[in-house]
Each structure stands twice: as C-alpha cells, then as structure tokens.
Amino acid sequence: MLFAVDLAGGRGIRISGLVIAVPALSAVFLAPLPVLVVAAVAMGCVVITSVQNASIDTENFPVVIVTTVLVGAGSVQAARLRRRRERQLAQARRVAEVTQRALLRPLPPRLGPVTISSMYLAADEEAAIGGDLYAAARAGRASRVMVGDVQGKGLGAVEVTALLLGAFRRAVRDGTELAALPSYLDADLRDDLADLARDAVSDRPAPPARGRGAAAAEHGRRSTPGIATGPATPAAGPDPVPAAGTRPGSDYAELFVTAVAVDVADDGSTVRVTNCGHPPPLLIHNGTVATLLPGTPELPLGLGDLSGGVHHVDVHPFAVGDILLLYTDGVTEARDPAGVFYPLAERLPRWAADTPDALLEDIRADLLRHAEARLSDDIAMVAVQRVA
C-alpha cells in the first residue's frame, strides 16, 4: 500500500521512510525468514520509488539504502530473539505444568462416600504453580481432604508445598488420626526446614581468614573508649547455624502454612474439621450456606513451638447432597477496581444446586469478573459432596 501511494503521489509525495519501518513492524509477529523476505521487498520498493522520484542520484540515496539494510538486518535479528524467547517461555510453561502435576496430583473424582472436584489458579500466569496446595486420601474408614496455603511466593513456596504434601501422605500411611494430624505435619515441616537451613549454611562460601594482626587491631578498636563499635563479633569459629525455618537469602525466617483438613467417615453423617489458621470451610445445605468457624483458634503449621501442641477437632452435620467448599484466601481477598473483596459466602447460594465441578467453574468465572481477571494471589479450591 505504501509503495502504491508513493508511486501515485509522484515526486511531490515521498514516503519511502515509512517503507523502511515495515520490516521492524513485521518482526513483532513474523518469523525470521518472513521478516527477511519483507526486508528484501522493502529494499526493492525503496529503489523503485527513488527512481520514480528522481532521487537515486542524490547524495541522500546511499544513506537511505544503508538505513534500509540496517533496519532489515536488525528486524531479522529481533525476530530471532523473539522466537527464541517464545520457545523458552513455552518450555518454562511445560516444566511448570509437569511440576504442578507432580506436586498437586489430580484428586480422585470419588473417594469413599464423597465426590471431589478441585481447581488451581495461579496469580502469575507464567508460573502456573505457587504456594497453595490440596491433597486427598483414604484414612482408615474415612476420606481425608486437606487444603493449605504457604506464606510467601516463588520457588521457596513451591519447595515447602512439596514438603508438606509429602508429610500429609506419610501421615495417612502411618494411620495418623485427624486430631493428631496438625502436630504431625508441624513437627515434620519444622524438621525439614531445619535441614534446609543447615544445607544452605553448608553451601555458603567460607569467610576470608583473618590474621592475628587484624584480629588484634579489631580488638583494640572495640576496646577504645568513645568509639561506637556495634555488637561484638566472634573472632573465630564457624558461622552459627540459623534456627529452624531460616535460610540465607530466602523468606524462611518467619515461614508458616495455614491449612484445614477434614475427615468424612464412611459410616456417619458428619464431617470432622481441624483448622490451623486457615479460612473456614463453607457448607452448602438445602440452599443455605454456613461458615464452619473453628471452636478453638489454632496457629498455622510451622509455629507449633509457640503452642501447647493440643489441637481440636470440630464436628458438623454433613448430609447426603451437602457440599463442603475448602479454599485459600486468594478467593476472599480478590478485589475489584474499587478495592471491594470478593463476597464468596454471599455468592454461593445462587449456585447451591450445582455439582462440585459446576460450582467451581461458576465461582471461577464470577471471581475473574469481580477482579477483572487480575488476581493478586494464588487460588486453590476443593469442593466435596457427600453422595453416600
């Protein structure tokens, strides 16, 4: 089109400069070879329009040619870099998907007397996985489901997710009762974090050796009256090992995990709930929604050394057809442009007749509309319906 306009305009209109820009624009969406073809066509158009405009013999014509060549070459290189980064991004997404499948194993659609549906939404679209987690397993004559949320983000949160899920599966294999599960997970998690802290310290390079002269000079400086010296530093010996839950260069220093676990027995009509600082589950019964607040507040996992180690289990009615929704705080903390939090409990009654799969899809669609598709935190949801 530009070429036709230039020819139709005669010598009075010269737009060959816009023709030069076409290869650069094509590099945004074309592969390197098509960009090279576009650059060659642009070069031909520049030469033809220069002949038509009688500017081929001017001093500016070599400058136009060199500019066209440079822009074309740069456009081809830019297209190569873009394609390479697209392949790297696609590979990273595949790795994230494999990691998510390995950590968050698909929950069984049926487990004992309940059907289960789950959903995970990552706040970072490129990450595909974060610090939210869920798991389900048979625990004796009961079906056990857990949902948790690791404090923090990034690879550290993913690492802790793997540790906690592994501890949950070991607890089920060991026959750990629901009342003892929080203590089991807390102790296991703190032991794993202590191991990580020791490994991280051993991986750090040793500090430079200090001679006796330097040590003596430092001692003299600290002993001189009137000089602010700060806290004393040992002159020798290995670096101290960080306390459990710490790791140099990471966010483990104040790590914790909120979690809620439920047991649905095969021979009853109740659900038993233990809640460690997690958002309370929501129970849908006959079109109404009840918030299952814990009778006794509990600390999150990883902070067991601050509590007495005694955990409480709440028991609630759970009839055939009821749905129990477990979720992370990314749902209720999602905001609209005006800063209003997503009213999950208020919205649930409109979907009370849904199946677990349909319920999660409806929540997802409504939540993304509320937040205008901008999530500030990862989201995990599990819907459990009693069918027997």
Sequence and secondary structure as in RCSB ss.txt:
>XXXX:A:sequence
MLFAVDLAGGRGIRISGLVIAVPALSAVFLAPLPVLVVAAVAMGCVVITSVQNASIDTENFPVVIVTTVLVGAGS
VQAARLRRRRERQLAQARRVAEVTQRALLRPLPPRLGPVTISSMYLAADEEAAIGGDLYAAARAGRASRVMVGDV
QGKGLGAVEVTALLLGAFRRAVRDGTELAALPSYLDADLRDDLADLARDAVSDRPAPPARGRGAAAAEHGRRSTP
GIATGPATPAAGPDPVPAAGTRPGSDYAELFVTAVAVDVADDGSTVRVTNCGHPPPLLIHNGTVATLLPGTPELP
LGLGDLSGGVHHVDVHPFAVGDILLLYTDGVTEARDPAGVFYPLAERLPRWAADTPDALLEDIRADLLRHAEARL
SDDIAMVAVQRVA
>XXXX:A:secstr
 HHHHHHHHGGG   HHHHHHHHHHHTTTS HHHHHHHHHHHHHHHHHHHHHTT TTSTHHHHHHHHHHHHHHHH
HHHHHHHHHHHHHHHHHHHHHHHHHHHHS    SEETTEEEEEEEE SSTTT   SEEEEEEEETTEEEEEEEEE
SS SHHHHHHHHHHHHHHHHHHHTT  GGGHHHHHHHHHHHHHHHHHHHHHHHS       HHHHHHHHHHHHST
T    S   SSS      TT  TTSSGGG  EEEEEEEEETT SEEEEEEES    EEEETTEEEE   SS    
BT GGGS S    EEEE  TT EEEEE HHHHT B TT  B  HHHHGGGGTTS HHHHHHHHHHHHHHHTTT  
SS EEEEEEEE  
